[in-house]
């Protein structure tokens, strides 16, 4: 028992330190991540501009700037003015609800596919850089094209698993009328499944055993290495506190959040390589 705990801690520390080092050496692996975020932002902006005329957005923005300049001290009236602007914007969303929902569904689907493409490419690349291979944009794109559809299947399956596990607690919510229990349990379940899904993704891009088998192996891997996973996540969480705390003081720091998430993925990928074998 002591040896197993010691091995788990040693592996976790290797995953943490090694993950930081390989990400620092291959920092350009973040280029497609930020690129996909930028493309997604453009797509969502196009969706909004298809619902609300751009000149109307400019007009409302100008009105808000003029109002805040004229009433810098009146917080309460400023909030009322913001509510009025929001109500005016919402009229564009609701005046043709079918068209609005169609536009949002179409563009949201595009963003979702881009997200899964990026996840597939980044997962495969994280494993490769942990095997002492340098990051390759062509390999990133290759993995993205091959595994995007399977990543979507995996995402849907894990969502359904989480829904089925949490649904009994929905009955408790209806009986007790206390939403806190359901919210807490659902959050914990989704959090655990999200962590385990990282390893399912690693298994998918390296072994490609089929979606159902991928989920089963990912969950099994997660439970077998729960101590190492907890240590890695705890260390990552402590490292993320200063950055997330700075967002309130300096909002542009929010741009570092994708890098933080990427670091966690690289650490988990290193744990996967250490446990499943590979030249490190």
Residue, then its C-alpha position, 0 to 999 in steps of 0.5 A: x500500500x505504501x509503495x503504491x502510494x509512493x509510486x502514485x505521488x512520484x508519477x504525479x510529480x513527474x507529470x506536473x514538472x514534466x508537463x510544464x517543461x514540455x509545454x514550455x519547450x513546445x509553447x507554439x502548440x498553443x497557436x492552433x488553440x488561440x487560433x480556433x478561439x479567434x475563429x470561433x469568436x468571429x463566427x459568433x460575431x457573424x451570428x450576432x450581426x445576422x440577428x442584430x444590424x451592426x449599425x444598431x450595435x454601434x449606435x447602442x454602444x455610442x449611446x452607452x459611452x455618452x451616457x457613462x461620460x455624462x453620468x460617471x457617478x450614478x451607478x444605479x441609473x447606469x444599471x437602469x440604462x444598461x437594462x433598457x439597452x438590453x431590452x432593446x437588443x432582445x427585441x431583435x432576438x425575439x421579433x423572429x424567434x425561428x430565424x434567431x434560433x436557426x442562426x444560433x443553432x447553425x453557428x453554434x454547431x460550427x463552433x462546436x465542431x471547431x472545438x472538437x477538432x481542436x480538442x482532437x488535435x491538441x490531445x494527440x499533440x500533447x501525447x506526442x510532445x510527452x514522447x520526446x517528439x516535437x509539436x507539428x502543426x500538420x500532425x495536429x491538423x491530421x489528428x483533428x481531421x481523423x478524430x473530430x467526429x469520434x470526439x463528438x460521439x465521445x462528448x455526447x456519450x459522456x454527457x448522456x452518462x452524466x445525465x443518467x447518473x445524476x437523474x436519480x438525484x433529480x427525483x430527490x430534488x422534486x421530493x425535497x424541493x431543495x435544489x442545492x443537493x441536485x446542483x452539488x451532486x450534478x456538479x461533482x459528477x460532471x467534474x469527475x466525468x470531465x476529468x476522466x474524459x481527458x483520458x478517454x480522449x487520449x485512449x481514442x487518439x492512440x488506440x481508437x478502440x471504439x467509442x463505448x470501449x474508449x469511455x470504459x477504458x478512460x473511466x477505468x484508467x481514471x479510477x486506477x490512477x485517482x491519487x495521481x490525478x488528484x495530486x496533479x489537479x490540486x497542483x494545477x489548481x494552486x498554480x491557477x489561483x494567482x492568474x484567475x485572481x488577477x482577472x479582476x485587477x487586470x481583465x486581459x489576463x483572461x487570455x491566459x485561461x486557455x493556456x492554463x487548460x492546455x497545461x492541465x491537458x499536457x500534464x494528464x497526457x504525460x500521466x497517460x504516457x507514463x502509465x500506458x508506456x511510451x518513450x519519455 
